[in-house]
Amino acid sequence: MQFAKLLKKMLEIATPVSHLFEDPANAKEIIKNSDCLEIRLKTANLNFEKEFLFHVDKDITLPWNKMFKDFFLKIIKKKKKLKLKTFKTNKSCEREKNLKKKIQLSGTIFSKKKMLFFAKKNIQWLKKNIKKDIKIGIENNNYYPEPAYNIITEGSFISEIVTKNKIFLLLDLAHAFITAYNKKINFDKYLNSLPLGRTIQIHLVSSKIKKFAKRKIAIDTHDLPSQKNFELVNKILKKYPSIQYLTIEYYKDTEKLIKSIKKLKNSIKEIN
């Protein structure tokens, strides 16, 4: 009973504001079935009620210039109800070249020590420039067999950023599966290497395994979450009931998204 009360009080379905929201009818239906919304840089010009989360497509482990900082501050001044801001840990290089949705090294390559320094500096800037009650988090990225993904997908590296800077983890389960599969390590072992005790949000979708150059690679396709995804979420929630937000990162069809949100809500009820 105590766990059920805590879950009911804290856990919310936070849906990303995507291109689907550009249609007013779609936006209305998605909002109706969501507890709150997660805004993105690409859709920050749109305005809705309950925009509580801001997932920023920017590496917290790389240097931020004045142009980005000014742009970021301009957005958050307009978004008065934000409770959580999360950032990426995408790559270990200054610039990126995309090849079949995989990032290749380009520009300056940064060491672990340097990226930890940038993360600390950026987090200090954030804490100085945003409201004290707004939480900060980072998302675990997926690993592909390219040097750009070295270091940044290591559980110990992510844990060090989270614990030393006293921030939170946005746990992307698809990214965790992809990393474990492509590194050929046990999924549970990799998952437990992440700072799960500091998890504040979970992103969930399905990924796929495809063949590239005679090698099978797991890739992030943002497909609808499967029943196994829901079961894994329930397992994590039972162990870490302080998690506040669940997010389905699916952008292809409004009706299918809403149906999946309803399935997630029913799945959560089963653990009460």
N, C-alpha and C positions, 0 to 999 in steps of 0.2 A: 504493500500500500504506500509506503514512504517513497519508493522509487517511482511509482505511478504518478504521485503528486508532483515530484520533482520534474519528471519528464513533461507532464502537462503544463507546468509553470514555465519551463525554460525553452523547450524545443519548438522551433518554428521552421516551416517550409519557406525557404528564400529562393525565389525564382529570378534568374538573370533577365534583365531588360535587353532583349535582342531585337533583331529586325522584325520579329513577329509582332512587336508592340507598335509598329508603324501603322498597322491596321487597327483602328479604334475598337472594332468589334472583337478582334482577337485579344487585344490588350485587356478589355473589360472582362472577358472570360478567364484569362490567365490570372488576373489579379483576384477575381472572385474565388478562385481555388487555391490561392497562395496566402500565406500569413504575412509575408513581406517581400520586398524586392531587392535584388542585387544589381546595382548600376555598373556600367562599363564605360570606358573612355569613348567608344564609338557611338554610344547612345546617351551620353551625358546631357545632350541638348533636350532630350525628352524629360517630361516632368510628371510624376505620379505620386500618389500617397504611399506611405510606408516604404520609402526608399531608405532602408536602414543599413544596407551593406554597399560597399564600393570595392569591387575587385579590379585592381589596376594592372594593366598589361605593361608592367615596367619592372625590370630586374632590380631588386633591392640590393643585390650584391655587386652592382656596377655603379660607376659615378653618375650622379644626376647633375645636369647643367641648369643654369638659371631659367632657360626657356621652359623646361619641363616643370620646374618648381613653380614658376609663375602661372603656368597653365593649370597645374594641379590645384593650387590655392584658389584660383578663379572658380573652379568647379565646386570645391567644397564650401565656398562662401555662399553658394546658391542652394546647396543641399544641407538644410538645417537639421535634419533628423538622423544623420548618420550615426551608427553605433559601432561599426566595425569597418576597418580598411585593410584589405589584404593585397599582397604584392607577389610578384613572380620570383623564381630563382631559375631562369631559363637556360643560361649559357655562361661559359667562362671566358668569353671573348667580347671585344668592344663592339663589333658589328656582326651581322649574320647574313648568310646566304642560304636561301631555302632550296632544298632539293627533295622533291616528293615529301614535303612537309617535315623534312629533317633539317636541322640547322648545322651548317658547316662553319668551321672556324674562319674568321675574317677580321683583320685589324689586330690590335693588341690583345695578347693572351694574358690573362691575369692568374696569379698564383692563389692558392688557398688563403694565405696570409693576407694578401691584398684584398680579396673579396670579403673576408671577414671584417677588414678595416672599413671598406665601403659600406657594408651592411650596418655596422655600428654607427658610422657617420650619418647615414641616411635616416636611421631610426631615431637618432638624437635630434635631427632636424625636424622629423615628423612630430615627435613629442613636444618640441618647442612651438610648433606652428599649428597644432590641432588641439581641440578641446581635450582636457584630461580624462574625461569619461569615455572617449572613443578608443576602442581597443585596436591593436595592430597585429597583423598576422602575415605569415608567408605560406605559399603553396609549394608542395613538393612537385617537382617536374618529372617527366618520363625520361628514361634513358634510351637512346639509340646508339648504335655502334659508330659513333663519330666523336672525335676528341672534344668537341664543344660541350659534350654532356658529362665529361669527366669532372670529378669533384662535386659539382653542384647537385648530383643525385645521391651522393653518399649520405646515409642516415646520420652518421656522426657529424657531418658538416652542417646539415639542417638542424640537428639537435643543438649544436654549439651556438648557432645564430639565435635560436628560440630561447634557450635557457640563459645565455649570458646577457641578452638584451631584454629579457623578461617580457617577451611577446608570445603570440599564440601560433598554432599550426592550423592551416587550412589543409585538411587531409583529402587529397584527390586519389580515390581508390583505383581508378583506371591507370593513373600515372604510376602508382605503386605496383600494380600488376605488370604493366609494361616494363618497368625497370627490372623487376625480379625475373621476368621471362627472358628479356634480352641480355641480362647479365648472367643468366643460367644459375640463379640462386633460389633458395626456398622462399616462397612468397611470405609465409608467416614470419620467417626469420628477418626478411627485409622490413616488413611492416612493423615489427617490434623494435627495429633499430631506429625508428622515427620517434620523436617526442610526443607519443600518443597522450600522455598525461596532460599535455598543454593543448590538446585539440579543441578548437572552438566551432569548427564547421567541417562538414563533409561534402565534397563534390562526388556525385556518382553518375556514371554512364557505363555503357559496355564498350569494350575495345575489340579489335579483330587481329587475327594472326594471318599474315600474308607472306608470300614467298618473293624474296628479292635476291637476284643473283645466286640462286640455288640455296639460299638460306632463309629459314622462316623467322620473321620478325613481327613482334606485336606492335601495333600502331594505334594511335588515338583517333577513333572515328566518330566519337560522340554519338553513338547509337543509344537507343533506349536502354535503361538498366534492366537487367534480367532478374529473375526470382532469386538467383544466387547472390546478386548484388544486394538485394533487400535483406536477405538472410545475414549477410556479412555485416551490414549496417546495424542490424539488431544485436548481433553479437558484440560489436564495438560499443554500442550504446549501453548495454548491460554492464560492461566493464568501466566505461567512462561516461556516466550519466550527466556530467557537467557540460557536455556538448550542447551548443545552443541552436545551431542552424544546419539544415539539410538542404542540398541544392541539386536538382537534376539539370545537368548541362546538355540539354537537347534542344536543337534549334530548327528542325526540319519541318515539323507539322504541328499546328496548334492543338488539334483534337487529340493526337497521340500524346502530346506533352501533358495535357490535362488528365487524360486517362492514366498516365504513369504517375502523376502527382497523387491522384486518388488511390492508386495501388500502394504507393509509399505510405500514405496516411493510414490505410487499413493494415499495412504490415507493421507499422509502429504500434498500433493498438494491441496487436497480438502479444507484445512483450509486457503489457501492464498486468 
